[in-house]
């Protein structure tokens, strides 16, 4: 009897699972360099703290415009590998130019240009990965986990390397990793929009998907106070820096475990079910965090990141993948990314004055935000699910569901 399961090696690319893992690793090395060390590069150029704050804030605003526009362009262009490569090379060029830029204004401009290309690469890579999972049987979760692993490795490696390398090496290394990303996406399997739908207007994103994405955005933004103030609060409470670092490492390790079993979870739970699991876990996690629990109890609370972040993320990218076939994948993932960015921005701005006034009780607000996300997820669950056309083979003709 012949094996009817989809092959993971295709013309136009190497092993789908292995190459997608390499793509995610290359993509997440760049933020692994950028997030901890880009301010160090800016300071070496003589940036004031205020100017550094502006430089770090620029990408937040640029992504709100760049991500949805790039999602629409990607769907219309119809060649996702080439589009992703252009994004990687454009961002790499902008970062490389920062090393030789003449002044503060030029660097700030290049930060915006880099974000125009780099920001959309994340949701559009997710869109490609979800399509590979649905159409070719690639294990999305096990590929995505290598992004988290690469992020941690980049943090550690550059921290050690900067003992001997100059600060200018930071942007050169970011640029090099983005070139590697652009090269790696060219090794992915070809995914073209089916001929039957290529000339048609992309399907609309329905109310069920919109509600689910807003639910996920609420759950993800409930982490804003944690990201901004938990380490500060724990340090002020007498917890050592090494243990705080261990707590964050445990959270990422738990995240990797869930990504490893993502395919099993997506078979067992619906996307909205995963968002509900993440939301309910966040309600409990942040309500308990608000009580200033003893140090040892913080460890299981941080490992709940596996559900509060990762399960929610998996549900969000999966529900966006249901939004109407290949013709709307890019804009659906970009829409979800933009929704999370807006919610996170608002929650972060609110967290500052709330923490200043209420201390650890700010996490009660986080719990309420997650609870609202659960309500939206239940409303999404109640919406009728559209039946999507089924693909006959890998990118072949579209047939009606039987």
Secondary structure, 3 states (H helix, E strand, C coil): CCCCCCCCECCCCCEHHHHHHHHHHHHHHHHHHHHHHHHHHHHHCCCCHHHHHHHHHHHHHHHHHHHHHHHHHHHHHCEHHHHHHHHHHHHHHHHHHHCCCCCHHHHHHHHHHHHHHHHHHHHHHHHHHHHHHHHHCCCHHHHHHHHHHHHHHHHHHHHHHCCCCCCCHHHHHHHHHHHHHHHHHCCCCCCECCHHHHCCCCCCCCHHHHHHHHHHHHHHHCCHHHHHHHHHHHHHCCCCHHHHHHHHHHHHHHHHHHHHCHHHHHHHCCHHHHHHHHHHHHHHHHHHHCCCCCHHHHHHHHHCHHHHHHHHHHHHHHHHHCCCCHHHHHHHHHHHHHHHHHHHHHHHHHHHHHHHHHHHHHHHHHHHHHHHHHHHHHHHHHCCCCCCCEECCCCCCEECCC
